[in-house]
Amino acid sequence: MGVNAFTLDVILQITKILPDRPVKMLVLGYPDIVLSEDRMESLFGKETANDLLIRHDSDRIIAWHSMTRFIDKIPDAYDFF
């Protein structure tokens, strides 16, 4: 399973309470961030959402997750985290 809005929301909440930076975490699943641009903006702000690198193979990943009706690009998770 890719990283969805629920998972990113949990990660955001955890990072707010952990004092040390950088935060080291383990997320089990595919490293694909599978959510709409609007949801990404609502979780992390417009600036963060706009600054994300987009994967060159987004179309293939979106099709693999059967999300072609819902999203049109996949942010690079390694850049994001």
LUMFI-301633 format. One line per 5 residues: number of its first residue (from 1); for each residue x, y, z of N, C-alpha, C. Coordinates in Angstrom, 2 decimals. Example, Ala and Ser with C-alpha at 12.3 -4.5 7.8 and 13.67 -1.06 7.14 Angstrom:
BEGIN
1) 13.19 -5.69 7.80 12.30 -4.50 7.80 13.20 -3.30 7.80 | 12.85 -2.25 7.08 13.67 -1.06 7.14 12.90 0.03 7.87;
//
This chain:
BEGIN
1) 0.84 -1.17 0.00 0.00 0.00 0.00 0.89 1.24 0.00 | 0.48 2.23 -0.74 1.21 3.49 -0.77 0.92 4.31 0.48 | 1.65 5.38 0.64 1.45 6.29 1.76 0.24 7.16 1.43 | -0.83 7.02 2.21 -2.06 7.75 1.95 -2.21 8.93 2.92 | -3.33 9.63 2.82 -3.57 10.82 3.63 -3.57 10.50 5.12;
6) -4.17 9.39 5.51 -4.20 9.01 6.93 -2.79 8.82 7.46 | -1.97 8.08 6.73 -0.60 7.82 7.16 0.20 9.12 7.26 | 0.07 9.99 6.26 0.79 11.26 6.31 0.32 12.12 7.47 | -0.97 12.08 7.77 -1.49 12.85 8.90 -0.90 12.34 10.21 | -0.81 11.03 10.37 -0.21 10.44 11.57 1.26 10.85 11.67;
11) 1.98 10.78 10.57 3.39 11.17 10.57 3.52 12.64 10.98 | 2.67 13.48 10.45 2.71 14.90 10.80 2.46 15.10 12.29 | 1.50 14.41 12.85 1.21 14.55 14.28 2.38 14.07 15.14 | 3.01 12.97 14.73 4.16 12.44 15.48 5.32 13.42 15.44 | 5.59 13.99 14.26 6.73 14.91 14.16 6.53 16.17 14.99;
16) 5.28 16.54 15.25 5.01 17.73 16.07 5.36 17.51 17.54 | 5.35 16.26 18.00 5.61 16.01 19.42 7.03 15.49 19.69 | 7.75 15.10 18.65 9.12 14.64 18.84 10.08 15.81 18.81 | 10.93 15.94 19.83 11.78 17.13 19.93 13.00 17.11 19.00 | 13.51 15.95 18.67 14.76 15.88 17.93 14.53 15.98 16.42;
21) 15.47 16.62 15.73 15.45 16.71 14.28 16.79 16.27 13.75 | 16.91 15.57 12.68 15.79 15.05 11.91 15.13 13.89 12.62 | 13.88 13.65 12.30 13.12 12.55 12.88 13.35 11.32 12.01 | 13.66 10.21 12.63 13.83 8.95 11.89 12.61 8.09 12.13 | 12.00 7.62 11.03 10.80 6.80 11.12 10.89 5.66 10.12;
26) 10.08 4.66 10.37 9.94 3.54 9.46 8.49 3.47 9.04 | 8.25 3.47 7.75 6.90 3.31 7.21 6.92 2.05 6.36 | 6.09 1.10 6.68 6.03 -0.14 5.92 5.03 0.01 4.78 | 5.46 -0.29 3.60 4.62 -0.17 2.42 5.41 0.42 1.28 | 4.75 0.64 0.16 5.40 1.28 -0.96 5.64 2.74 -0.62;
31) 6.73 3.32 -1.10 7.02 4.71 -0.75 6.25 5.72 -1.60 | 5.18 5.29 -2.27 4.41 6.20 -3.11 3.45 7.04 -2.26 | 3.49 8.35 -2.44 2.54 9.24 -1.76 1.33 9.33 -2.67 | 0.25 8.68 -2.24 -0.93 8.53 -3.09 -2.07 9.37 -2.52 | -2.06 10.67 -2.86 -3.15 11.54 -2.47 -3.19 12.75 -3.37;
36) -4.33 13.41 -3.37 -4.52 14.55 -4.27 -3.69 15.74 -3.82 | -3.50 16.65 -4.75 -2.75 17.87 -4.45 -3.50 18.69 -3.39 | -4.82 18.71 -3.46 -5.61 19.44 -2.45 -5.40 18.87 -1.06 | -5.37 17.55 -0.95 -5.17 16.92 0.36 -3.76 17.18 0.87 | -2.79 17.15 -0.03 -1.41 17.43 0.36 -1.32 18.87 0.90;
41) -1.98 19.80 0.21 -1.98 21.19 0.66 -2.65 21.34 2.02 | -3.75 20.61 2.24 -4.45 20.74 3.51 -3.63 20.17 4.67 | -2.82 19.17 4.40 -1.99 18.58 5.45 -0.72 19.38 5.73 | -0.06 19.86 4.68 1.28 20.43 4.84 1.43 21.86 4.34 | 0.36 22.43 3.80 0.43 23.80 3.31 0.75 23.86 1.83;
46) 0.30 24.94 1.22 0.47 25.13 -0.22 1.93 25.19 -0.64 | 2.75 25.87 0.15 4.17 26.01 -0.20 4.87 24.66 -0.27 | 4.64 23.82 0.74 5.25 22.49 0.75 4.75 21.67 -0.42 | 3.44 21.69 -0.65 2.86 20.92 -1.75 3.43 21.38 -3.10 | 3.60 22.67 -3.28 4.11 23.20 -4.55 5.60 22.93 -4.75;
51) 6.34 22.75 -3.66 7.79 22.54 -3.74 8.19 21.08 -3.96 | 7.24 20.16 -3.91 7.58 18.75 -4.04 8.04 18.40 -5.45 | 9.07 17.57 -5.51 9.47 17.02 -6.80 8.44 15.97 -7.20 | 8.11 15.92 -8.47 7.13 14.96 -8.98 7.87 13.84 -9.69 | 7.46 12.61 -9.44 8.11 11.46 -10.07 7.85 11.45 -11.56;
56) 8.88 11.11 -12.33 8.74 11.06 -13.79 7.84 9.92 -14.24 | 7.67 8.91 -13.38 6.85 7.75 -13.72 5.49 7.78 -13.01 | 5.00 8.99 -12.73 3.73 9.14 -12.01 2.58 8.38 -12.67 | 2.47 8.48 -14.00 1.35 7.83 -14.69 1.32 6.32 -14.42 | 2.48 5.70 -14.47 2.56 4.26 -14.24 2.19 3.91 -12.80;
61) 2.68 4.69 -11.85 2.39 4.44 -10.44 0.92 4.67 -10.13 | 0.35 5.73 -10.67 -1.07 6.02 -10.46 -1.92 4.88 -11.01 | -1.59 4.38 -12.18 -2.33 3.25 -12.75 -2.18 2.00 -11.89 | -0.97 1.74 -11.38 -0.74 0.57 -10.54 -1.61 0.61 -9.29 | -1.80 1.80 -8.72 -2.63 1.96 -7.53 -4.11 2.12 -7.87;
66) -4.46 2.06 -9.16 -5.84 2.23 -9.64 -6.44 3.56 -9.18 | -5.66 4.63 -9.30 -6.09 5.94 -8.83 -6.19 6.97 -9.95 | -6.30 6.51 -11.20 -6.29 7.44 -12.33 -7.46 8.43 -12.31 | -8.54 8.10 -11.68 -9.68 9.03 -11.61 -9.52 10.06 -10.50 | -8.55 9.87 -9.62 -8.47 10.70 -8.42 -7.25 11.62 -8.33;
71) -6.13 11.18 -8.89 -4.91 11.98 -8.80 -4.21 12.01 -10.15 | -3.33 12.99 -10.35 -2.64 13.08 -11.64 -1.11 13.15 -11.52 | -0.61 13.11 -10.29 0.85 13.09 -10.12 1.21 12.48 -8.77 | 2.42 11.96 -8.70 2.95 11.32 -7.50 4.20 12.08 -7.05 | 4.15 12.67 -5.85 5.36 13.33 -5.35 6.46 12.30 -5.05;
76) 7.68 12.73 -5.15 8.82 11.87 -4.83 8.92 11.75 -3.31 | 8.66 10.57 -2.79 8.65 10.37 -1.33 10.02 10.59 -0.71 | 11.07 10.22 -1.42 12.41 10.41 -0.86 12.74 11.90 -0.71 | 12.28 12.70 -1.63 12.46 14.14 -1.53 11.60 14.71 -0.38 | 10.40 14.21 -0.26 9.48 14.70 0.76 9.96 14.40 2.17;
81) 10.38 13.14 2.41 10.79 12.75 3.74 12.23 13.12 4.00;
//
